[in-house]
């Protein structure tokens, strides 16, 4: 009697959307150190304005054929998302003036477990058990990451600004989920990028920030990150329509890991407990998106 063949465990194959998300996540990881380098030649708001002006221009060129159909709803959607992106990136950029790119990336990753808490406060949707576990892991990681010599929660100015920026990114995710499927993602991407740049320019006089002297370093980084931002937004808006929430979140969780690797190569060193804190934050990101048996998967999260 023939013996039944034993099934072999196989990892799920990656489709092109998931490979695209892995690529943009690697790019994200490198943006933290790039921004920190650009801040040697520019103030935070001017850099954000220049970066997103480049991104908006490039996105508009890539989407020029569909921009004529821009609707009022898409303008409102893009503007509201743009406000969240502005605060997220502006605060993150301010934070990078005083903290390392690796630490900034790990704190920014807190936006994922923040989403269910924000939904609870705003939309009255209580978090799931796994979301609570993810929040607990991420908060423990934050304590280890940000304390003096790591190990006691003490948020400095840079850490606090970055954490508030992560909250703004969480709000961006909720807005993207709200409008997904009812607007053209390409047109909304152009609006949100342009809105972010405009808000940064308008904020410069309020903060007393002036236009910096011309710098090829600044132009080069802003152009490169502008292209990256445009491609990231377009790629994510396209890929998140078919990638499951859990798989997407596991991919996104690699962002601070890539940032840590790049920061390490650039000479950054985090204490051992701080590295453990980063690991716990990444674990919290993944766990917060896992679902118990019988539960339906949540919405796919988006970023930057």
Secondary structure, 3 states (H helix, E strand, C coil): CCCCCCCCCCCCCCCHHHHHHHHHHHHHHHHHHHHHHHCCCCCHHHHHHHHHHHHHHHHHHHCCCCHHHCCHHHHHHHHHHHHHHHHHHHHHHHHCCCCCHHHHHHHHCCHHHHHHHHHHHHHCCCCCHHHHHHHHHHHHHHHHHHCCCCCCCCCCHHHHHHHHHHHHHHHHHHHHHHHCCCCCHHHHHHHHHHHHHHHHHHHHHHHCCCCCCCCHHHHHHHHHHHHHHHHHHHHHHHHCCCCCHHHHHHHHCHHHHHHHHHHHHCCCCCCHHHHHHHHHHHHHHHHCCCCCCCCCCCCCCCCC
